[in-house]
Amino acid sequence: MGIDFGTSNSGVSGFINGKNQIIPDSKGNRITPSIVSFGKDKQVVIGSDARSQLLKNPKRTIHSIKRLIGRKFFSSEVQKSKALLPFEIVEDENQNPVLKIDDHTYTPQEVSALILKHMKTVAEEALKVPVKKCVITVPAYFNDAQRQTTKEACEIAGLEVIRMINEPTAAALAYGFGRSKNERVAVYDLGGGTFDISILELRGDVFEVISTAGDTFLGGDDFDDRIIDIMAEDFLKKNNVDLRKIQSALPLLRMNAEKTKRRLSYAERSDVYIPSILQKDGKTLDLHFTLSRDQLKTACMDLIQKTFTVCDEAMNSGRIKPSDLQAIIMVGGPTKMPMIQEAVEVYFGKKALCDLNPDEVVSIGASIQAQALVSDVKRKALLLDVTPLDLGVATVGGYVETIVERNSQVPVANTKVFTTIKDNQDHVDIRVFQGKNRREEESLLLGEFHLQGIRKARAGEVAIEVSFGINGDGIVDVQARDKESGAVHQISVKFAATAGQKKVTELTKRNQEHHHVKLKDDWKDAVKIVFASPLGNTAKCSYQEGLIRNFDPFSEKFRMVSEDERREEKEVTAKGLQWLMTVEDFSNVARYVHAFQEKPDAGAKAPEGSFYEFRFKNGEVLYGAASLVGENEIGFWIVPYFKEDKLPGKMFIFAQKLESSLPLRV
């Protein structure tokens, strides 16, 4: 199987019914929130069930764990996470961050393993066979420590990593494999917590990375933080209380910020209402706020520009101009936002490719690679990837001598000869650094090792040969040899962020002691619905999302609940609706809406019946396929046309709001 282990969400794919495709869980969710909630007696809740615990149990519910994996506690990224996240992050004896819950501490690898083990279970339930091997993806800009700890997380989860590939490379594989493409593409990969840009040359089934660059602490979470700031500042002006300093309010703000960001991917504005968010002077305060796309764009433009600074780095490194590119592939949930799509189009000078599902394409690419590695399929892809960072050793004066330059094709092995710096020196301590700067203080120390048995001589007489190897997974291996005596030390670079084999074995045993609990869901058979109502005198609509039991589109009234809270039912009258849409997963609403708004290409085949253009009285225009149009006075169903990655779902149009429905020739 192929796994995309993400900051916000994770996905698993496999080869089913003749093609590599995403594997939904038992509830039909195509992607799984990367969330773990710890209960009593070693019980854990994972994924969509754990999302509901963000409000009820914030100090015991862990999310965005990928932002911590492979980092040191003192790093600026961990310190920022410590300030923003509601659960407790403490330092262990090796200066690594661990999560403290009650009297227990959990490493990032251990929490990640619980999510990965859940993905393993999802795949096994669908494939009906045990799954022990996987291809897992990582951000292209992950360093050695982050890759090593991700691999440890897989081992703790009971998975053997047969290959670790970079996320942009996996996306390119899903885009081009089996399609005989010969073009140069850029993969713009903005995830929940990381950003990567990779430039690739596609030649049939050869996928060669020309250059890559990234930021492992830039993603959708940062956009959520900006929305939290906007809401909190508005509340502060109205009520003289800063909600960002109220621990109990943070989970509510974060959940609504994420929901608002997602809704603005398909709506012009999003209304936020959080009842009883705070008690002040004996009064209950509610949060009311409306955020528009333009407001969000203004607040986040510097984050978008930051991605283009990274793009500049990759383009310059690869000596590529935007005009040299034939396609821009968008990857990651945040790329559904129109403001990002528009900015990318301006930067590259061409329309970005939004046909592939940005939440699923990386997982599917990993599955394609997994199938090639474990089966005897005749057609296989050749991946030629690169190392994202310079690798070298410390020398005198606080400098780092580069041995392997970034954007070198992997696997790679380079050698450098060093000499002793003191008379009668009988040993050498070699410190290994990774980064893109030649100064020690601005590079990351991966580890160090000790070479003994050197002949005592004058400074400079004894030569030490140091060889760096980087395998196809991007993991570092180092060998040092005294050229005169032949003494050799070979190690895999050990950075303190990794647990080591002994600790991994211990954590694997402890992981097996946790009991994955599935929460009772009274709404598991409910239909996921999006309602659209005309917005004033514009061609736009306002939207509502919710779950409905015993759904009947011909009802006069609908009673729904929010997917997250599922408490109070809200009544929606059919009279005010323009259309409603059934979806498999709310994370894909933007793709559904986009599919209905885009006119099918010439030569497109209708998924059923014929294509129609639907014009509404408020000026909105949609396109879809239908067999029966206008035969019922209340309304009728239409289905969307997807160029790639078709999703199940359909739209019910209310006839009273329709001005015309015309057959479409394509």
VOMI-316475 format. One record per residue (C-alpha): residue in one letter; x, y, z. Coordinates in steps of 0.2 Angstrom, whole numbers, padded with zeros to 4 digits, always signed. Each point is the difference from the previous one (the first is absolute). Example, Ala and Ser with C-alpha at 12.3 -4.5 7.8 and 13.67 -1.06 7.14 Angstrom:
residues 2
A+0062-0022+0039
S+0006+0017-0003
//
This chain:
residues 666
M+0000+0000+0000
G+0005+0018-0002
I-0002+0012+0015
D+0000+0019+0000
F+0003+0004+0018
G-0005+0019+0001
T+0000+0013+0013
S-0019+0003+0000
N-0006-0016-0009
S+0007-0016-0006
G-0005-0012-0015
V+0003-0018-0005
S-0002-0007-0017
G+0001-0017-0008
F-0002-0009-0016
I-0018-0004-0001
N-0011-0005-0015
G+0014+0002-0012
K+0006+0017+0006
N+0009+0009+0013
Q-0013+0010+0011
I-0003+0007+0017
I-0008-0011+0013
P-0014+0007+0010
D-0003-0005+0018
S-0015-0009+0006
K-0009+0016+0001
G+0003+0005-0018
N+0013+0013+0005
R+0014+0001-0014
I+0012+0008+0011
T+0004-0002+0019
P+0003+0015+0012
S+0017-0002+0007
I-0006+0001+0018
V+0002-0012+0015
S-0010+0002+0016
F+0006-0009+0016
G-0013-0007+0011
K+0001-0010+0017
D+0007-0017+0001
K+0011+0001-0016
Q-0015+0003-0011
V+0002+0011-0015
V-0011+0008-0013
I+0007+0004-0017
G-0005+0010-0015
S-0018+0007-0003
D-0005-0007+0017
A+0014+0009+0008
R-0005+0017-0008
S-0015+0001+0011
Q+0012-0001+0015
L+0009+0016-0005
L-0013+0010+0010
K-0005-0013+0013
N+0018-0006+0005
P+0012+0013-0008
K+0015-0004+0012
R-0001-0019-0004
T-0003+0002-0019
I+0016+0002-0011
H+0000+0007-0017
S+0013+0008-0012
I+0012-0013+0007
K+0010+0000-0017
R+0006+0017+0005
L+0009-0007+0015
I+0008-0016-0007
G+0019+0000-0002
R+0002+0017+0008
K+0009+0006+0016
F-0010+0007+0015
F+0010+0016-0001
S-0004+0003-0019
S-0010+0016-0004
E-0013-0011-0008
V-0003-0011+0015
Q-0001+0016+0011
K-0013+0008-0011
S-0010-0016+0000
K+0001-0001+0019
A-0007+0018+0001
L-0014-0004-0012
L-0006-0018+0004
P-0011-0004+0015
F+0009-0016+0005
E+0016-0001+0010
I+0017-0001-0009
V+0014-0003+0012
E+0019-0004-0003
D+0007-0018+0003
E+0018-0004+0005
N+0006+0001-0018
Q-0007+0018-0003
N-0014-0008-0010
P-0018+0006+0001
V-0012-0013+0007
L-0019+0002+0004
K-0005-0001+0018
I-0017-0008+0005
D-0003-0004+0018
D+0016-0008+0006
H+0005-0007-0017
T+0010+0008-0014
Y-0001-0005-0018
T+0013+0003-0014
P-0006+0008-0016
Q+0005-0017-0008
E-0012-0009+0012
V-0015+0011-0004
S+0003+0000-0019
A+0001-0019+0001
L-0018-0001+0007
I-0006+0010-0015
L+0010-0011-0012
K-0006-0016+0008
H-0018+0007-0002
M+0004+0002-0019
K+0007-0017+0000
T-0017-0007+0007
V-0010+0011-0013
A+0010-0009-0014
E-0002-0017+0007
E-0018+0001+0002
A-0002+0005-0018
L+0013-0012-0008
K-0005-0014+0011
V+0018-0005+0003
P+0013+0004+0013
V+0011+0015-0005
K+0018+0000+0006
K+0009+0011-0013
C-0002+0018-0006
V+0007+0014-0010
I-0002+0016+0011
T+0002+0017-0006
V+0009+0015+0009
P+0002+0018-0004
A+0014+0002-0013
Y+0009+0012+0012
F+0000-0012+0015
N+0017-0002+0007
D+0009-0016+0005
A-0007+0001+0018
Q-0018+0002-0006
R+0002-0014-0012
Q+0008-0012+0013
T-0014+0004+0013
T-0014-0002-0013
K+0008-0017-0004
E+0000-0005+0018
A-0018+0005+0002
C-0004-0012-0014
E+0009-0014+0008
I-0009+0003+0017
A-0016-0001-0010
G+0005-0017-0007
L+0004+0006-0017
E+0016-0004-0010
V+0004+0015-0011
I+0006-0007-0017
R+0002+0018-0007
M-0001+0018+0007
I-0004+0012-0014
N-0002+0019+0000
E-0018+0006-0001
P+0002+0011-0016
T+0008-0015-0009
A-0015-0011+0005
A-0012+0013-0006
A+0009+0001-0017
L+0000-0019-0001
A-0019+0000+0002
Y-0002+0014-0013
G+0011-0008-0013
F+0003-0019+0002
G-0007-0010-0014
R-0005+0016-0011
S+0016+0001-0010
K+0003+0018+0004
N+0015+0009-0005
E+0001+0017+0009
R+0007+0010+0013
V-0011+0003+0015
A+0000+0009+0017
V-0008-0007+0015
Y-0007+0013+0012
D-0003-0010+0016
L-0008+0010+0014
G-0005-0011+0014
G-0007+0002+0018
G+0017+0003+0007
T+0013+0000-0014
F+0004+0008-0017
D+0010-0008-0014
I+0003+0005-0018
S+0008-0013-0012
I+0005+0002-0018
L-0001-0016-0010
E+0004-0007-0017
L-0013-0013-0006
R+0006-0011-0014
G-0013-0014-0002
D+0002-0010+0016
V+0016+0009+0006
F-0003+0013+0013
E+0016+0010+0003
V+0000+0014+0013
I+0011+0014-0006
S-0001+0011+0016
T-0010+0001+0016
A-0002+0013+0014
G-0012+0001+0015
D-0004+0006+0017
T-0005-0013+0013
F-0009+0013+0011
L-0012+0008-0012
G-0017-0006-0004
G-0019+0000+0003
D+0002+0001+0018
D+0008+0017-0002
F-0015+0006-0010
D-0011-0006+0014
D+0010+0010+0013
R-0003+0016-0011
I-0019-0004+0001
I+0001-0002+0018
D+0009+0017+0002
I-0013+0008-0011
M-0015-0007+0011
A+0009+0003+0016
E+0005+0018-0004
D-0019+0004-0005
F-0006-0008+0017
L+0013+0010+0009
K-0006+0016-0007
K-0018-0004+0004
N+0002-0008+0017
N+0018+0005+0007
V+0005-0018+0002
D+0014-0009-0010
L-0007-0017-0004
R+0018-0006-0005
K+0005+0001+0019
I-0015-0011+0005
Q+0005-0018+0000
S-0018-0007-0001
A-0004+0011-0016
L+0015-0005-0010
P-0007-0017-0006
L-0016+0009-0005
L+0009+0013-0010
R+0012-0012-0009
M-0015-0012-0005
N-0010+0015-0007
A+0015+0007-0008
E+0004-0016-0010
K-0019-0001-0004
T+0000+0018-0006
K+0016-0002-0011
R-0008-0016-0008
R-0016+0009-0004
L+0008+0015-0007
S+0007-0012-0013
Y-0017+0000-0008
A-0010+0014+0008
E+0003+0019-0001
R-0002+0002+0018
S-0003-0011+0016
D-0010+0004+0015
V+0008-0005+0017
Y-0012-0002+0015
I+0007-0008+0016
P-0013+0001+0014
S+0005+0002+0018
I+0019+0001-0003
L+0003+0010+0016
Q-0008+0005+0016
K+0004+0018+0005
D-0007+0010+0015
G-0014-0013+0002
K-0005+0001-0018
T+0002-0012-0014
L+0009+0006-0016
D-0002-0007-0017
L+0012+0003-0015
H-0008+0006-0016
F+0011+0004-0015
T-0001-0001-0019
L+0016-0002-0009
S+0002+0003-0019
R+0012-0006-0013
D+0008+0017-0002
Q+0003+0002+0019
L+0008-0017+0001
K+0011+0004-0016
T+0006+0016+0008
A+0004-0008+0017
C+0009-0015-0009
M+0009+0008-0015
D+0017+0000+0009
L-0002-0019+0003
I-0004-0002-0019
Q+0015+0011-0004
K+0011-0011+0011
T-0004-0015-0011
F+0006+0009-0015
T+0017+0005+0008
V+0002-0019+0002
C-0006-0002-0018
D+0013+0012-0006
E+0014-0010+0009
A-0006-0016-0009
M-0001+0009-0017
N+0017+0008+0002
S+0008-0016+0006
G-0007-0010-0015
R+0003+0015-0012
I-0018-0001-0005
K-0011+0015-0007
P-0019-0001+0002
S-0001-0001-0019
D+0010-0016+0001
L-0015-0009+0009
Q-0014-0009-0008
A-0011-0003+0015
I-0002+0006+0018
I-0007-0014+0011
M-0008+0006+0016
V+0001-0012+0015
G-0006+0002+0018
G-0017+0006+0008
P+0004+0018+0001
T+0003+0001-0019
K-0019-0001-0002
M-0001+0018+0005
P-0003+0011-0015
M+0012+0014+0007
I+0014-0013-0001
Q-0005-0007-0017
E+0000+0018-0007
A+0016+0005+0008
V+0009-0016-0007
E-0008+0004-0017
V+0008+0018+0001
Y+0017-0007+0006
F+0002-0013-0014
G-0010+0009-0013
K-0011-0015-0004
K-0016-0008+0007
A+0004-0012+0014
L-0007-0018-0002
C-0014-0003+0012
D-0008-0016-0007
L+0010-0012+0011
N-0007-0001+0018
P+0013+0009+0010
D-0004-0009+0016
E+0002-0017-0008
V+0013+0001-0014
V+0015-0003+0011
S-0007-0016+0008
I-0004-0007-0018
G+0017+0004-0006
A+0007-0010+0015
S-0011-0014-0004
I+0006+0000-0018
Q+0018-0002+0006
A-0005-0013+0013
Q-0008-0011-0014
A+0016+0002-0011
L+0011-0006+0015
V-0010-0015+0006
S-0009-0007-0016
D+0006-0006-0017
V-0009+0013-0010
K+0009+0003-0017
R-0001+0019+0000
K+0009+0008+0014
A+0005+0018+0003
L+0018+0005+0003
L+0002+0014+0013
L+0015+0011+0000
D-0001+0011+0015
V+0012+0012+0009
T+0007+0004+0017
P-0008+0017+0006
L+0014+0006+0011
D+0019+0001+0000
L+0009-0013+0010
G+0018+0003+0008
V+0011-0001+0015
A+0006+0013+0012
T+0017+0008-0003
V+0010+0013+0009
G-0007+0018+0003
G-0018-0006+0002
Y-0002-0004-0019
V-0008-0015-0008
E+0009-0008-0015
T-0013-0007-0012
I+0002-0017-0007
V-0016-0003-0008
E-0009+0015-0008
R-0019+0002+0001
N-0009-0005-0015
S+0012-0014-0003
Q-0009-0015-0007
V-0002-0014+0012
P+0006-0013+0004
V+0017+0009+0001
A+0017-0003+0008
N+0014+0013+0000
T+0017+0000+0009
K+0011+0014+0007
V+0017-0002+0008
F+0004+0010+0016
T+0017+0001+0010
T+0004+0001+0018
I+0001+0018+0007
K+0011-0004+0016
D+0017-0008+0002
N-0001-0018+0007
Q-0019-0001-0002
D-0006-0018+0002
H-0019+0002-0003
V-0012+0010-0010
D-0018+0006+0005
I-0010+0003-0015
R-0016+0010+0001
V-0013-0002-0014
F-0011+0015-0005
Q-0014+0002-0012
G-0007+0017-0006
K+0002+0013-0013
N+0013+0011+0009
R+0018-0002+0002
R+0000+0006+0018
E-0002-0013+0014
E-0013+0011+0010
E-0011+0001-0015
S+0001-0018-0005
L-0008-0016+0009
L+0011-0011+0010
L-0005-0018-0006
G+0013-0008+0012
E+0018-0004+0003
F+0012-0015+0001
H+0017-0004+0006
L+0014-0008-0010
Q+0014-0007+0011
G+0017-0008-0004
I+0008+0013-0011
R+0019+0000-0001
K+0008+0014+0010
A+0009+0013-0011
R+0002+0018-0004
A-0016+0009-0004
G-0005-0002-0018
E+0009-0016-0003
V-0014-0012+0003
A-0014-0001-0012
I-0018-0004+0004
E-0012-0005-0014
V-0018+0004+0004
S-0014-0007-0012
F-0018+0005+0001
G-0014-0011-0007
I-0018+0004-0002
N-0012-0014-0005
G-0016+0001-0010
D-0010+0004+0016
G+0011+0016+0002
I+0008-0008+0016
V+0018+0004+0004
D+0014-0013+0002
V+0018+0005+0005
Q+0017-0009-0001
A+0017+0007+0005
R+0016-0009-0003
D+0018+0004+0005
K+0009-0002-0017
E+0016-0006+0008
S-0005-0013+0012
G-0017-0004-0009
A-0010+0002+0017
V-0018+0001-0005
H-0015+0006+0009
Q-0017-0001-0009
I-0016+0006+0008
S-0018+0006-0004
V+0001+0017+0007
K-0009+0000+0017
F-0008+0016+0004
A-0008+0001+0018
A-0017+0003-0007
T-0001-0018-0005
A-0004-0013+0012
G+0012-0014-0004
Q-0004-0018-0003
K-0002-0005+0019
K-0012+0015+0003
V-0010-0005-0016
T-0002-0018+0006
E-0006+0007+0017
L-0012+0012-0008
T-0007-0013-0012
K-0005-0011+0015
R-0008+0015+0009
N-0009+0005-0016
Q-0008-0017-0001
E-0007+0002+0018
H-0011+0015-0006
H-0018-0005-0004
H-0007+0010-0015
V-0018+0004+0004
K-0013+0005-0012
L-0013+0012+0007
K-0018-0003-0002
D-0007+0010-0015
D-0019+0002+0000
W+0002+0010-0016
K+0011-0013-0010
D-0014-0003-0012
A-0004+0018-0003
V+0002+0008-0017
K+0013+0014-0001
I-0008+0015-0008
V+0005+0018-0006
F-0014+0012-0002
A+0001+0015-0012
S-0011+0016+0002
P+0000+0015-0012
L+0011+0014+0008
G-0009+0017-0002
N-0001+0007-0017
T+0016-0009-0006
A+0004-0015-0010
K+0008-0008+0016
C-0007-0011+0013
S+0002-0002+0019
Y+0003-0018+0006
Q-0004-0012+0014
E+0008-0017+0004
G-0008-0013+0011
L-0006-0018+0003
I-0018-0005-0003
R-0008-0016+0005
N-0014-0008-0011
F+0004+0012-0014
D-0013+0004-0013
P+0003+0014-0013
F-0019+0003-0002
S-0002+0005+0018
E-0006+0017+0004
K+0012+0001+0015
F+0016-0008+0005
R+0007-0002+0017
M+0019-0001+0001
V+0015+0000+0012
S+0018+0006-0001
E+0012-0014-0005
D+0012+0006+0015
E-0012+0003+0014
R-0016-0011-0004
R-0010+0008+0014
E-0014+0012-0005
E-0010-0003-0015
K-0002+0014-0012
E-0015+0002-0012
V+0002+0005-0018
T-0015+0003-0011
A+0000-0005-0018
K-0009+0016-0006
G+0016+0010+0002
L+0012-0012-0008
Q+0007+0000-0017
W+0008-0017+0000
L+0007-0013+0012
M+0014-0012-0003
T+0004-0017+0008
V+0019-0003+0003
E+0010-0014+0006
D+0012+0010+0010
F-0002+0019+0005
S+0019+0002-0004
N-0004-0001-0018
V-0014+0012-0001
A+0011+0013-0010
R+0004-0013-0013
Y-0019-0004-0002
V-0005+0018-0002
H+0015+0003-0012
A-0006-0015-0011
F-0018+0007-0001
Q+0007+0018-0004
E+0012-0006-0014
K-0007-0002-0018
P+0005-0018-0006
D+0014-0001-0012
A-0003-0004-0019
G-0002-0018-0002
A-0004-0003+0018
K-0012-0015+0003
A-0015+0003+0012
P+0001-0012+0015
E-0019-0003-0003
G-0013+0007-0012
S+0005+0016-0008
F+0009+0016+0005
Y-0010+0016+0004
E+0003+0018+0004
F-0011+0005+0014
R-0003+0019+0003
F-0008+0006+0016
K-0011+0015+0003
N+0014+0009+0010
G+0012-0002-0014
E+0010-0016+0006
V+0005-0012-0014
L+0004-0018+0003
Y+0004-0015-0011
G-0004-0018+0002
A-0007-0016-0007
A-0018-0006+0002
S-0012-0013-0007
L-0016+0009+0005
V-0001+0018+0000
G-0016+0010+0006
E-0011-0015+0001
N-0004+0004+0018
E-0007+0017+0006
I+0011+0000+0016
G+0017-0005-0008
F+0011-0013-0007
W+0018-0008+0002
I+0015+0004-0010
V+0018-0007+0001
P+0017+0009-0002
Y+0013-0003-0013
F+0018-0003+0007
K+0014+0000-0012
E+0011-0010+0013
D-0004-0009+0016
K-0018-0002-0001
L-0010+0002+0017
P-0017-0007+0004
G-0013+0013+0003
K-0014+0009-0009
M-0010+0016+0000
F-0019+0003+0002
I-0006+0016-0009
F-0016+0009+0007
A-0010+0004-0016
Q-0007+0016+0008
K+0017+0008+0000
L+0004-0006-0018
E-0001+0012-0015
S+0005-0012-0014
S+0008-0017-0003
L+0008-0002-0017
P+0008-0015-0008
L+0018+0002-0002
R+0010-0006-0015
V+0018-0004+0004
//
